[in-house]
Amino acid sequence: MKKIEAIIRHFKLEDVKNALNEHGIHGMTVQEVRGYGRQKGHTEMYRGAEYTVDFVPKVKIEVVCSDDNLDRVVDTILKHGQTGEIGDGKIFISDLQDAIRIRTGERGEAAL
């Protein structure tokens, strides 16, 4: 099993979610996060004063899938999450040792 963490722009969340659902991936966790990478934030104007926004707001999606579905999930997030501009985000993939469904006690891929 794999855990995929994708940090994307807010307005791309619905596109990514709908595309994953169409590919049979139904479970995900979403968080609002703030951070920066190479873009190092940006400047904005507020009441005539310029200020720097160091931490840019993004959305973090977490998806757990079988090894067989990994490429499908990653390709879907890439296709529907990118705009082609700096700041589109990142995808991180980790091995997942185990998963347990609390209600039934099922383990492994059966718990997904």
Residue pairs with C-beta under 8 A, 6 or more apart in sequence:
1 64
1 65
1 66
1 67
1 95
1 96
1 98
1 99
1 108
1 109
1 112
2 64
2 65
2 66
2 67
2 70
2 93
2 94
2 95
2 96
3 62
3 63
3 64
3 93
3 94
3 95
3 96
4 61
4 62
4 63
4 64
4 65
4 70
4 73
4 74
4 77
4 91
4 92
4 93
5 60
5 61
5 62
5 91
5 92
5 93
5 94
6 16
6 60
6 61
6 63
6 77
6 81
6 89
6 90
6 91
6 92
7 33
7 35
7 58
7 59
7 60
7 61
7 89
7 90
7 91
8 16
8 58
8 59
8 61
8 77
8 81
8 88
8 89
9 58
9 59
9 81
9 83
9 87
9 88
9 89
10 32
10 57
10 58
10 59
12 59
12 80
12 81
12 82
12 83
13 30
13 59
13 61
15 80
15 81
16 61
16 76
16 77
16 80
16 81
17 28
17 61
18 80
19 76
19 79
19 80
20 26
20 28
20 63
20 73
20 76
20 77
23 72
23 73
23 76
25 63
25 65
25 69
25 72
25 73
25 76
27 63
27 64
27 112
28 61
28 62
28 63
29 61
29 62
30 59
30 60
30 61
30 62
31 59
31 60
31 62
32 57
32 58
32 59
32 60
33 57
33 58
33 59
33 60
34 55
34 56
34 57
34 58
35 55
35 56
35 58
36 54
36 55
36 56
37 87
37 90
38 86
39 56
39 86
39 87
40 54
41 52
41 53
41 54
41 55
41 56
42 52
42 53
42 56
43 50
43 51
43 52
43 53
44 50
44 51
44 53
45 51
56 87
58 89
61 77
63 73
64 96
64 99
64 112
65 73
65 112
66 109
66 112
70 93
74 91
74 93
77 91
78 91
81 88
81 89
82 88
98 107
98 108
99 107
99 108
99 109
99 111
99 112
100 106
100 107
100 111
101 107
101 110
101 111
